[in-house]
Amino acid sequence: MSVNEERSGKRTKEGKIWKEKSRKPIMSMSDSIEEHRPSGLDEIRSEFFPFWTLTEDQLIDELCKKVVYNDGEMFAIDKPKGMAYSGGKDTTKYQLDRMASRVKDILLPKCERLHPVLTLDKDNSGITLFTTNPLLRNELVERMENGEITIKTDCIVRGLPSSAHISVHTPLVKSTKGGQLKMWPTKEGDARGIKVKSGVKKIKGSNAHSHVEIETNSEVPHQIRAHLSLIGLPLLGDKIYGNQPMRYPSQTLDALGLSRNQSSKLPMFIHRREMVIPSIIATKPGVSIMAPLPSHFTSILKKLSLLKKVR
């Protein structure tokens, strides 16, 4: 042992110098690289649109690029995952309602305000629809209630569908506990129940997971998540409807580069991709609004071998 080693501490069996003051071995360069190597969870999160890192002006510029439909009367934005629609205790400094108003000032300067038709939860991404006048907004809501508007949402779920197409009609009732919303199934005829329908279409299944498309005509909060859970296909990463405790097979963890502990922090993958709106008046034709799958979604599809090849 050298004089310097004797003064600073002892040498461990691995050849690292143990400093008495810190009680921690001095790490080698390879140790340091290993400790700071991005985890699978870091890689997944790195694919999210990083709106929280932008200034407000930068974000407005980016959201202008995410406007997927604008005819002066209907206005749709492809909402980033993680952005809350409005303020609350669990929101970031940016909310879509306020940001959309600023985007409107740039793209529709003569419009006084936007009227929300169909919004999204914080963890969802995809189409958020507004109108520039309340009468059209009311007309669209009525059309949805009558089942005349088609909404298609892509989801990555745990499990394999029992058939190519599944129709779920179970009414749902809302409950709130500790500020947490949850929709529960109820029986037909229950006055509290909200009548909703979700059509589940299998796009591709692989091992213990599937990519599915959910077709709805109108939506209530958590409808898709609750209905998927009822048929044994909870959303990947869903901590409310995911049939706790969530235990992922080792092949899933390996594909995503996750440890058992990290798997509890896996986010959900749910994206409203398309809205088909029929002709409302004779002079206004029907439209199909599209928001392509974001990179964070397609990246997971690839890792889980769920990305369907386009022929």
LINGI-V615506 format. One record per backbone hydrogen bond with DSSP energy under -0.5 kcal/mol. NH is the residue of the N-H (numbers start at 1). CO is the residue of the C=O. E is the energy in kcal/mol with one decimal. If there is no record, write none. Layout:
nh co e
NH CO E
NH CO E
//
This chain:
nh co e
6 2 -2.4
7 3 -2.0
8 4 -2.2
9 5 -2.6
10 18 -1.3
12 16 -3.0
15 12 -1.4
18 10 -3.6
19 17 -0.7
19 24 -0.9
20 8 -0.9
20 18 -0.6
23 19 -2.4
26 17 -1.7
32 28 -2.1
33 29 -2.2
34 30 -2.1
35 31 -2.3
36 32 -1.7
37 34 -0.8
40 257 -1.5
43 39 -2.2
44 40 -2.1
45 41 -2.5
46 42 -2.0
47 43 -0.6
47 44 -1.2
48 45 -1.5
50 48 -0.6
51 49 -2.1
53 50 -1.7
54 51 -1.3
59 55 -2.5
60 56 -2.3
61 57 -1.9
62 58 -2.0
63 59 -2.8
64 60 -1.9
65 61 -1.0
66 62 -0.7
67 64 -0.9
68 66 -0.7
68 76 -1.7
69 76 -1.3
71 74 -1.8
72 74 -0.5
75 130 -2.6
76 69 -2.7
77 128 -2.0
78 66 -2.8
79 77 -1.2
79 126 -3.1
82 122 -2.4
83 80 -1.4
84 82 -0.6
84 94 -0.5
91 88 -0.9
96 84 -2.6
97 85 -3.0
99 95 -2.2
100 96 -3.4
101 97 -1.3
102 98 -1.3
103 99 -2.2
104 100 -2.6
105 101 -1.6
106 102 -1.0
106 103 -0.6
107 103 -2.6
108 104 -3.3
111 108 -1.9
115 131 -2.8
116 114 -0.5
117 129 -3.1
118 129 -1.5
124 121 -1.2
125 270 -1.9
126 79 -1.9
127 272 -1.8
128 77 -2.0
129 118 -1.9
130 75 -2.7
131 115 -1.9
132 73 -2.0
137 133 -1.6
138 134 -2.5
139 135 -1.9
140 136 -2.4
141 137 -2.2
142 138 -2.1
143 139 -2.2
144 140 -2.2
145 141 -2.3
146 142 -1.6
147 144 -1.7
148 143 -2.9
149 143 -0.5
150 276 -2.0
151 216 -3.1
152 274 -2.9
153 214 -2.5
154 271 -3.0
155 212 -2.5
156 269 -1.7
157 155 -0.5
157 210 -2.7
158 234 -2.8
159 208 -3.7
166 200 -2.5
168 166 -0.5
168 198 -3.0
169 167 -0.5
172 194 -1.9
173 184 -2.9
175 182 -2.2
177 180 -2.0
180 177 -1.7
181 179 -0.6
182 175 -2.4
184 173 -3.1
186 171 -2.0
190 187 -1.9
193 190 -1.4
194 172 -3.0
195 193 -0.6
196 194 -0.6
198 168 -2.5
199 215 -2.7
200 166 -3.8
200 198 -0.5
201 199 -0.6
201 213 -2.8
202 164 -2.5
203 211 -2.6
204 211 -1.7
206 209 -2.8
209 206 -2.1
210 157 -2.1
211 204 -3.2
212 155 -2.5
212 210 -0.6
213 201 -2.8
214 153 -3.3
215 199 -2.8
215 213 -0.5
216 151 -2.5
216 214 -0.5
217 218 -0.5
223 220 -2.1
226 222 -2.8
227 223 -2.7
228 224 -2.5
229 225 -1.8
230 226 -1.8
231 227 -1.1
232 229 -1.6
233 228 -2.9
236 156 -2.7
238 235 -2.1
239 237 -0.8
247 245 -0.7
248 246 -0.5
252 249 -1.0
253 249 -1.9
254 250 -2.7
255 251 -1.9
256 252 -2.0
257 253 -1.0
258 253 -2.6
263 259 -1.6
264 260 -0.5
264 261 -0.9
265 262 -2.1
266 263 -1.3
269 236 -0.5
271 154 -2.7
272 125 -2.6
273 152 -1.7
273 271 -0.9
274 152 -1.9
275 289 -2.1
276 150 -2.9
277 275 -0.6
277 287 -3.0
278 276 -0.5
280 284 -0.7
281 284 -0.6
284 281 -1.9
285 283 -0.6
287 277 -2.4
289 275 -3.0
291 273 -2.7
297 294 -0.8
298 294 -2.1
299 295 -2.3
300 296 -1.0
301 297 -2.0
302 298 -2.1
303 299 -2.0
304 300 -2.2
305 302 -1.5
306 301 -3.8
307 301 -0.9
308 306 -0.7
311 309 -0.6
//
